[in-house]
Structure formats: C-alpha cells, structure tokens
Amino acid sequence: RLNPIAEDSASLPLLQYEALRRGYIFETRNVFTNACVYVEEDWKNSVFSRSKHVKRLAGMEQKLRQQGQLKYTEYRSPAELMKSYDEVLDIERRSWKWKKGVTINSAPYRDFYRLFAEEASRKGWLRLAMMEVNEKRIAYDYNVQYEGNLEALKCSYDLAYCYLSPGHLLAFMEFRLFAEEVIKKINLLWGDFESKERWKPKQEAHYEIFIFNTDLYSRFLHFLHFGLGLYRKRRIILDIMKRAMRKMGFRCRTSELTRSDQK
C-alpha cells in the first residue's frame, strides 16, 4: 500500500506496468486533491485585475488601516523564527481552531510544525508571514519554498477580526509579493476549495495504490477491500469518527503544548 502518490508522478505508470507485468492485482483510489496555483502571466492578470474579489480585499485593507497601523512582516531566519513562533501560537489561541478545529500544536502533530520550521529556516526554505495592527499580530501564514515551489502548510487569524477577512488579506499581500519573484507554483493543499477558488487554482489529485500478490490470502484481502467495498466503507466510517471527535474536543494523545481540553 503506497499513499499518497501525485497523479503526475513518474512512479504511478511505472508501478502499474511492473505490477501487471508480474501478474499482480493493481488498484488505485483518489485520496485527496490539492489546489495548485501556477504563477504565470495570465494568472497574474486575472487575479490582480480590478475584479470584485480584489475590490473587496482593498476595502477590507482600508478598514484595517482605519483601526491603526497595518504592517506585513515575513520571517525567514532561525533567529527571527525564535522570536515569532510564540506569536504563531498566540494567534492560534485567539482563532476559531482553538475550540473547534485542529491547531498547529495539536497533540497528534507531536510538535512537527515547530521542528520543521526550525529546520526549514536553517536551510533557507521558511517563509513565515504575519499581519499586525497597532503592533498586535492578528494573522499568520506558514509557508516553505523550495526550487520555485511554495507549499502553504498552515495559517490562522484572530477571530475578533474575522469580519475583515485577515487571512484572505494576508494571502493577497503574499501573492502580490510572490507574483514578482521566481516562484512558479503555489500549493494551497486540500480542502476548502470554495475559498481557494478565488485564486484560480488547478486541482491535482493524489492516489493511494494497492498491489496484491497472487497467493490465496492476498486475493482474499483484495476481495474484502474492493469486492465487498470495505475500503470505501472504512474511509467513510473513519471520516465520520474524526469529525465527531473534533466536534467533541476529544484527542487521543497528550502534549504540553496543547490546550487543556485536548488532554
């Protein structure tokens, strides 16, 4: 079982060819789809033209400026990260995720995002953007950049400013900057395609691959998973369970970084 493999990966047709050549059973299923923005000239013209979306964001920006000094800052070095990561966690505490969602320091992540940010900053990959009003940080966007590709890993905003869409406004400030750089592709990851549609992304699927041997046991497993449909039913049940657990604020693992109701 191999998961996930991008639809444009050279591994996908190669694995299928080799598996079928040996007489194995080969199955693929779509597990998620990423929203990817390709930074080309026609994309810049369409996104940054005077569209309704741009006008709306410009209006939100003006309203934020009326509340005080609006500032955009990007942190990239290890020293800058040490000073700013606590601010990331503080924004998470003031966000909607703290009570209902999955925060950047949720126990199942086991502090992955902080450790990865430290390593990325040492290698020059990190791009941690923050927006502040009157020296109060109200939104962050955690990205990594490598060889012209940018991955948008995590973001959040202060719930008290939700009526001004600070998350979308911060992304817009970043995209204006990215459009002038050597970035070729921005991966906005999966989920919430409705809000990402404004950036005119292309959808890129990722697959889960199963390769079954020819012995009786393997063929029986294949029959259970795909003949009886247990694979699809299992995914549906697990998704329902995860959603229910998130709504109840229940977490299986503990961490000193997470809020008390996750323990």
C-alpha positions in Angstrom: 0.0 0.0 0.0 1.6 3.3 -1.1 0.0 6.6 -0.2 0.0 9.3 -1.4 1.3 9.5 -5.0 0.7 12.6 -7.1 -1.1 12.0 -10.4 1.8 13.4 -12.4 4.4 11.3 -10.7 6.5 9.1 -12.9 6.2 6.3 -10.3 2.5 5.8 -11.0 2.6 4.4 -14.5 5.8 2.6 -13.7 4.4 0.8 -10.7 1.3 -0.2 -12.6 3.3 -1.5 -15.6 5.6 -3.6 -13.4 2.8 -4.9 -11.2 0.7 -6.0 -14.1 3.7 -7.5 -15.9 4.2 -9.8 -12.9 0.5 -10.7 -12.8 -0.2 -8.8 -9.6 -3.5 -7.1 -8.8 -3.2 -3.3 -9.1 -5.7 -0.9 -7.6 -5.7 2.9 -7.3 -8.0 5.2 -5.4 -8.1 9.1 -5.2 -7.4 10.0 -1.6 -7.2 13.9 -1.8 -6.9 16.7 -4.3 -4.6 19.7 -3.9 -5.4 23.2 -5.2 -2.3 24.5 -7.0 -1.7 27.9 -8.4 0.7 28.3 -11.3 2.2 31.7 -11.3 2.1 32.7 -15.0 1.4 36.0 -16.7 -2.2 35.2 -17.5 -2.8 34.2 -13.8 -1.3 37.5 -12.6 -3.5 39.5 -15.0 -6.7 37.6 -14.0 -6.1 37.6 -10.2 -4.7 41.1 -9.8 -7.1 42.9 -12.2 -9.8 45.0 -10.7 -12.1 42.1 -10.1 -14.9 42.1 -7.4 -12.6 40.0 -5.2 -9.7 42.4 -5.4 -12.0 45.4 -4.8 -13.4 43.6 -1.7 -9.9 42.9 -0.3 -8.9 46.5 -1.0 -11.9 47.7 1.0 -11.0 45.3 3.9 -7.5 46.6 3.9 -8.7 50.2 4.1 -10.9 49.3 7.1 -8.0 47.7 8.9 -5.8 50.7 8.3 -8.5 52.9 9.8 -8.0 50.9 13.1 -4.4 51.8 13.2 -1.0 51.0 11.6 -1.2 47.9 9.4 2.0 46.0 8.9 3.1 43.0 6.9 6.3 41.1 8.0 8.0 38.0 6.8 10.3 35.9 9.0 12.8 33.5 7.4 15.9 33.1 9.6 16.3 30.9 12.7 16.8 34.0 14.9 13.6 35.5 13.5 11.7 32.3 14.0 12.7 32.0 17.6 11.1 35.4 18.3 8.0 34.9 16.2 6.8 31.3 16.8 5.3 32.1 20.2 3.3 34.7 18.4 2.0 32.0 16.0 0.7 30.0 19.0 -0.8 33.1 20.5 -2.8 33.7 17.2 -3.9 30.1 17.3 -5.3 30.6 20.8 -7.3 33.5 19.6 -8.6 31.7 16.5 -11.7 29.6 15.8 -9.4 26.5 15.7 -8.7 26.7 19.4 -12.2 25.4 20.3 -13.4 23.6 17.2 -10.5 22.9 14.8 -7.0 21.4 14.6 -4.3 23.9 15.7 -0.7 23.9 14.6 0.3 22.5 18.0 -2.4 19.8 18.3 -1.1 16.7 20.1 -1.2 14.3 17.1 1.3 16.5 15.3 3.8 15.9 18.1 5.4 19.4 17.6 6.1 18.6 14.0 5.4 22.1 12.6 7.8 23.9 15.1 10.6 21.4 14.4 10.1 21.6 10.7 10.1 25.4 10.8 13.4 25.4 12.6 15.0 23.1 10.0 13.4 25.0 7.1 14.8 28.3 8.5 18.3 26.8 8.7 18.1 25.7 5.0 16.5 29.0 3.8 13.2 27.5 2.9 11.0 29.1 5.6 8.5 31.9 4.7 6.5 32.8 7.8 4.3 35.8 7.1 2.5 37.8 9.7 0.0 40.7 9.7 -0.3 43.1 12.6 -2.5 46.1 13.5 -1.1 48.6 16.0 1.7 46.1 16.8 -0.7 43.3 17.6 -0.3 40.3 15.4 -3.7 39.1 14.1 -2.8 36.6 11.3 0.0 34.3 10.2 0.7 32.2 7.1 3.3 29.4 7.4 4.9 28.5 4.0 8.0 26.8 2.8 9.7 27.5 -0.5 12.0 25.1 -2.4 13.2 25.3 -6.0 10.5 27.7 -7.2 7.7 25.7 -5.4 5.8 27.1 -2.4 3.8 25.0 0.0 1.2 26.7 2.1 1.3 24.5 5.2 -0.6 26.3 8.0 -2.4 29.6 8.6 -4.7 31.2 11.1 -6.1 34.5 12.3 -7.6 36.3 15.3 -11.3 35.5 15.5 -12.0 39.0 16.7 -11.1 40.4 13.3 -12.9 37.7 11.2 -15.3 40.3 9.8 -12.4 41.9 8.0 -11.1 38.6 6.5 -7.5 39.0 7.7 -6.5 35.5 6.5 -7.5 36.3 2.9 -6.0 39.7 3.1 -2.7 38.3 4.3 -2.7 35.8 1.5 -3.4 38.5 -1.0 -0.4 40.6 0.3 1.8 37.5 -0.1 0.5 36.6 -3.6 1.3 40.1 -4.8 4.9 39.5 -3.5 5.1 36.0 -4.9 4.0 37.2 -8.4 7.2 39.3 -8.6 9.5 36.6 -7.6 10.8 33.3 -9.1 8.0 31.2 -7.6 6.4 29.0 -10.3 3.8 27.1 -8.3 1.9 27.7 -5.0 0.4 24.6 -3.4 -2.7 25.5 -1.3 -3.2 21.9 -0.3 -6.6 20.2 0.0 -9.9 21.1 1.5 -12.0 24.3 1.5 -11.9 24.7 -2.3 -14.6 27.3 -2.3 -12.4 29.9 -0.6 -9.4 28.9 -2.6 -11.3 29.2 -5.9 -10.7 33.0 -5.9 -7.0 32.4 -6.6 -7.9 30.4 -9.7 -6.1 27.2 -8.8 -5.8 23.9 -10.8 -6.8 20.7 -9.0 -4.2 18.0 -8.7 -5.2 14.6 -7.5 -3.2 12.2 -5.2 -3.7 8.5 -5.2 -3.5 5.5 -2.9 -2.1 2.4 -4.6 -2.6 -1.2 -3.6 -0.6 -4.0 -5.1 -1.8 -7.5 -4.2 0.3 -10.7 -4.7 -1.2 -13.7 -6.4 -1.5 -16.1 -3.4 -4.8 -17.0 -2.0 -4.5 -14.8 1.1 -3.8 -11.7 -1.0 -6.6 -12.4 -3.3 -8.9 -12.8 -0.3 -7.8 -9.4 1.0 -8.5 -7.9 -2.4 -12.0 -9.4 -2.4 -12.7 -7.9 1.1 -11.4 -4.4 0.3 -12.7 -4.0 -3.2 -15.1 -6.8 -4.0 -17.2 -6.2 -0.8 -16.4 -2.5 -0.8 -14.8 -2.5 2.7 -12.1 0.0 1.6 -14.8 2.7 0.8 -16.9 1.9 3.9 -13.8 2.1 6.1 -12.9 5.5 4.8 -16.4 6.8 5.3 -16.6 5.5 8.9 -13.1 6.9 9.8 -14.0 10.3 8.4 -17.3 10.4 10.5 -15.4 9.3 13.6 -12.7 12.0 13.2 -15.3 14.7 12.6 -17.3 13.6 15.7 -14.1 13.6 17.9 -13.1 17.1 16.7 -16.6 18.5 17.5 -16.4 17.0 21.0 -12.9 18.4 21.5 -11.6 14.9 22.1 -7.9 14.0 21.4 -6.3 10.6 22.0 -2.7 11.9 22.6 -1.4 14.5 25.0 1.1 17.2 24.7 2.3 20.0 27.0 1.8 22.4 24.0 -1.9 21.7 23.5 -4.9 23.3 25.2 -6.2 21.5 28.3 -9.3 20.0 26.7 -7.1 18.1 24.3 -5.5 16.1 27.1 
